[in-house]
Amino acid sequence: MSIIGYSSTLKKAIENLDKGRDSLDMLTVSVETCFWASHQLTLKDGSKEPLHSHNFSVKAEISSNAVSDMGLVMDFRTLKAMLDNIVAEFDNRILDSLEYFRQNNSTAENVAKHIYRKLQPGIPKNVKLEAVRVTEEPGCAAKFTGPI
């Protein structure tokens, strides 16, 4: 594309914005939930750290430039229920006893990745699952943003 082509494309985008069109706007919403669980990381040398517990906090963030007739990216209650259903299997459990964590170390990073991958299929097609953030304790969090 020539410089002239870029200029006309940019001019059209500016005109659309000037007309008040919001098709380029991106809206992001999030929901949070929590669960209590224990885990025991496997260290580099193959040994295990002591079993310990956390009150994990999980935040799912979605975005879209399209909203429903009600002005919603997605209903909070629907997204929250989806997230709650996923983390229910972790609540009051030893994470390492769950199938996924028998294969993967039960790090906050892997918890976030696992939740993301379970949540993704239920997200509407016009909505992007931006990230799942798992906080083990204040100041200690991992965020999974999906494949690159």
C-alpha positions in Angstrom: 0.0 0.0 0.0 1.4 3.4 -0.9 1.7 6.4 1.5 -1.4 7.8 -0.2 -3.3 4.6 0.6 -2.3 4.8 4.3 -3.3 8.5 4.4 -6.8 7.7 3.0 -7.2 4.8 5.5 -6.2 7.0 8.4 -8.5 9.8 7.1 -11.5 7.4 7.0 -10.7 6.1 10.5 -10.6 9.7 11.8 -13.8 10.6 10.0 -15.6 7.6 11.6 -14.4 8.6 15.0 -15.5 12.2 14.4 -19.0 10.9 13.4 -19.3 9.4 16.9 -18.9 5.8 15.8 -17.6 3.7 18.6 -16.7 0.5 16.6 -13.1 1.0 17.5 -13.8 1.2 21.3 -12.7 -1.7 23.4 -14.5 -2.5 26.6 -13.1 -4.8 29.3 -14.9 -6.3 32.2 -13.8 -8.7 34.9 -15.1 -10.9 37.6 -13.4 -12.3 40.7 -13.8 -15.3 42.9 -11.8 -17.1 45.5 -11.1 -20.6 46.7 -9.1 -22.1 49.6 -6.7 -24.9 48.7 -3.4 -26.6 49.7 -0.5 -27.4 47.4 3.0 -28.7 47.6 5.4 -27.7 44.8 7.9 -30.0 43.4 11.3 -28.3 43.5 14.1 -28.5 40.9 15.9 -31.4 42.7 12.6 -33.4 42.7 12.0 -32.8 46.4 8.7 -31.4 47.7 8.2 -28.2 49.6 6.0 -28.5 52.8 2.3 -28.8 52.2 0.7 -25.4 52.8 -2.5 -23.5 52.0 -3.6 -20.3 50.4 -6.9 -18.4 50.1 -6.5 -18.0 46.3 -8.1 -15.1 44.5 -9.0 -15.5 40.8 -9.8 -12.8 38.3 -11.0 -13.3 34.8 -10.9 -10.4 32.3 -12.7 -10.3 29.0 -13.0 -7.6 26.3 -14.9 -6.8 23.1 -15.6 -3.9 20.9 -19.2 -5.1 20.4 -21.8 -5.0 23.1 -25.3 -6.6 23.4 -28.5 -4.6 23.0 -28.3 -4.1 26.8 -24.8 -2.5 26.4 -23.0 -5.5 27.9 -19.8 -7.2 26.8 -21.1 -10.3 28.7 -23.4 -10.6 31.7 -21.3 -10.5 34.9 -23.4 -13.2 36.5 -22.9 -15.6 33.6 -19.1 -15.0 33.6 -18.9 -15.3 37.4 -20.9 -18.5 37.4 -18.6 -20.0 34.7 -15.5 -19.1 36.8 -17.1 -20.3 40.0 -17.9 -23.7 38.4 -14.3 -24.1 37.3 -12.7 -23.2 40.7 -15.2 -25.3 42.6 -13.1 -28.4 41.8 -10.2 -26.7 43.6 -12.0 -25.5 46.7 -11.0 -27.2 50.0 -8.7 -29.6 48.1 -5.1 -30.4 47.8 -4.3 -29.2 44.3 -1.7 -31.9 43.7 -4.4 -34.6 44.1 -6.2 -33.3 41.0 -5.5 -34.9 37.6 -4.1 -31.8 35.9 -1.7 -31.1 38.8 -0.4 -34.7 38.9 1.0 -33.8 35.5 1.9 -30.1 36.1 3.4 -28.5 39.2 0.7 -26.7 41.2 2.2 -23.2 40.8 0.1 -20.1 40.6 1.1 -19.9 36.9 -0.2 -23.4 36.2 -3.4 -22.7 38.1 -4.0 -19.6 36.0 -3.2 -21.4 32.8 -5.5 -24.3 33.7 -8.4 -22.0 34.6 -7.9 -20.0 31.4 -8.0 -23.1 29.2 -11.2 -24.4 31.0 -12.9 -21.0 30.8 -12.0 -20.2 27.1 -14.5 -22.5 25.4 -17.5 -20.9 27.2 -16.6 -17.3 26.1 -18.8 -16.0 23.3 -17.2 -15.7 19.9 -17.2 -11.9 19.7 -15.5 -11.7 23.2 -11.8 -12.2 23.9 -10.7 -13.8 27.2 -7.8 -11.4 27.9 -6.4 -13.0 31.0 -6.8 -15.1 34.2 -5.0 -13.8 37.2 -4.4 -16.0 40.2 -3.2 -14.4 43.5 -1.8 -16.8 46.1 -1.4 -14.1 48.7 -1.3 -10.3 48.6 1.6 -9.2 46.3 2.1 -12.7 44.8 0.1 -13.3 41.6 0.4 -15.0 38.2 -1.4 -13.9 35.1 -2.0 -16.1 32.0 -3.0 -14.3 28.8 -3.3 -17.2 26.5 -1.3 -18.4 23.5 0.9 -15.9 21.7 
